[in-house]
């Protein structure tokens, strides 16, 4: 069996969001790893994507709910790919 590490990096860009880990947990109940554990700052969050199917489906559902709140809470969430 081969496991491939799969992660999604999230950056919170609003001026007031100094701790992205806190924002995602408080607003969407999504737990991730703070960027400071991976040589980044607290505006970054790392999400692990190699999980059980149920956990992954729950993550996607919570992300969809979080994104749907974008307009009413002033969040600006958009996917981006950085290959660097």
C-alpha positions, 0 to 999 in steps of 0.5 A: 500500500502506498500513501501519498501525502496530500495537503491543502494550504489556505491563506487568510487574507483579511487584515483582521485574520491574524490566525487562520487556524482560529478563523477556520475552527471558530467559523467552520469547525474545521481543524487544521495545522497552523502555518507556524509549524511548517515555516510559514506564519499564522495567516496560513493553515494546512489541511490534511486531505488523506483521511477516511472517506467520511472525514473527507466528505465532512471537510468538503461539506463544511468548506461549502457551508463556510464559502456560502457564508462569504457574502454575509460575513465578508469573507473572500474565499477563492481557490488558487493554485501555487506551483512554486 
